[in-house]
Amino acid sequence: MALLLVAALLGGFATFAILLPSGILIALLGAPFGGSLLCLMAGLLLALLRTRAERGVEPDAALSPAAHIARPTTR
């Protein structure tokens, strides 16, 4: 979550600095859009990295050894 906050702040400041030669009003209006765009890109990157990490782990590896033992069924 902190990474998304930092990305939004940096994107807002960078957009403000880029648009400042066009006028302060345009720079102030454009800064939230740049911050949101960079935050979206950081969120998509985080989601991609997390899904790749989850795919690399086998689901049976998290189970304890006792979970693999077949238990007798009673009727």
N, C-alpha and C positions, 0 to 999 in steps of 0.2 A: 504494500500500500504506500509505503514511503517512497518507493521508486516512482510510482505514478504521480505522486505529489511533486517530486523534484522535476520530473519530465514536464509536467504542466507549467510549473514556474519558469523553467528554462525556455520552454517553447514560447511562453508569453513574453518574456523579456527579449528573446531573440527577434520575435515578430515585431515587437515595439521598436527595437533598434533598426530593423530593416525598413520599416514603414515611416520612420521619423522624418526623413527628407520630404515625404509627401505631405506632411502636415501633422500637427499634434493630435487633431481630432481623428484623423484616419488611423493614426498609430494606436490611439486609445481604443478605437472601435475594433481594430484588427487583432489586437493582442490576445483576447480570449479565444479567437478562432485558431490562432497558431498554437496556443497552449493546449487546446482541446485536441488538435490534430496530432501533436507530439505525444500527448497522453494516450490517445487511441493507438498509435503505433507502438508505444512501449507496452501497452496492455496486450496487444496481439502477439508481440514478441514473447512476453511472459507466458501467455497461454500456449504458444507453440513449444517453448522450452519445457514447460511442465508436462505436456502430453507426450513429448518424446521421452522424458525421464520416466514417466509412468509406463510407457510401452516397453521399456527396457527391463523392467522388473517382472519376474515370473510370478503369477498369482499364488502358486503353491509354495513358493519360497518363504512366504510370511507365516505359513502354518507351522505349528509345533510338530515334532516327530510323532507325538501321541495321536494327532489328528489323522494320520495316515493309516493307523491300525484299524482293520475292519472289526467292528463290534458285532457280537452275535445278536441276532434278532430273536425276540420272544413273541410267541403268538398266543 
